[in-house]
Amino acid sequence: MLEWMLRNVMAERGIWSGAALARLMKKKANYSLSAASISALLTNQPRQMKAETLDALCTTLECTPGDLWVHTPPSRTKGA
């Protein structure tokens, strides 16, 4: 299972709002997202994402895709 960790990564960096994230993305990555797109990233786990957006998030937050997505393998039950 993949878990979207954007809010956690933002909090670790002292970024508390979508507006602050948008400003930083523009400044650090020269990348713009609409308020609705940022809101969607903050409230739901994305089903798909442009590579450009992921790159901009990683540049802005100084992280890797592995910081934004955490994979937890499904637990296997004995005898299955």
Residue pairs with C-beta under 8 A, 6 or more apart in sequence:
1 71
1 72
1 73
1 74
2 45
2 69
2 70
2 71
3 45
3 69
3 70
3 71
3 72
4 44
4 45
4 46
4 68
4 69
5 67
5 68
5 69
5 70
6 41
6 42
6 57
6 68
7 42
9 61
9 63
9 67
9 68
10 16
10 21
10 61
13 61
13 62
15 21
15 24
15 61
18 35
18 38
18 39
18 41
18 42
19 35
21 38
21 42
21 60
22 32
22 33
22 35
22 38
24 60
25 31
25 32
25 33
25 56
25 57
25 60
26 32
28 59
28 60
29 55
29 56
29 59
29 60
31 52
31 53
31 56
31 59
31 60
33 41
33 53
33 56
40 46
54 65
54 68
57 63
57 68
58 64
58 65
58 67
58 68
61 67
61 68
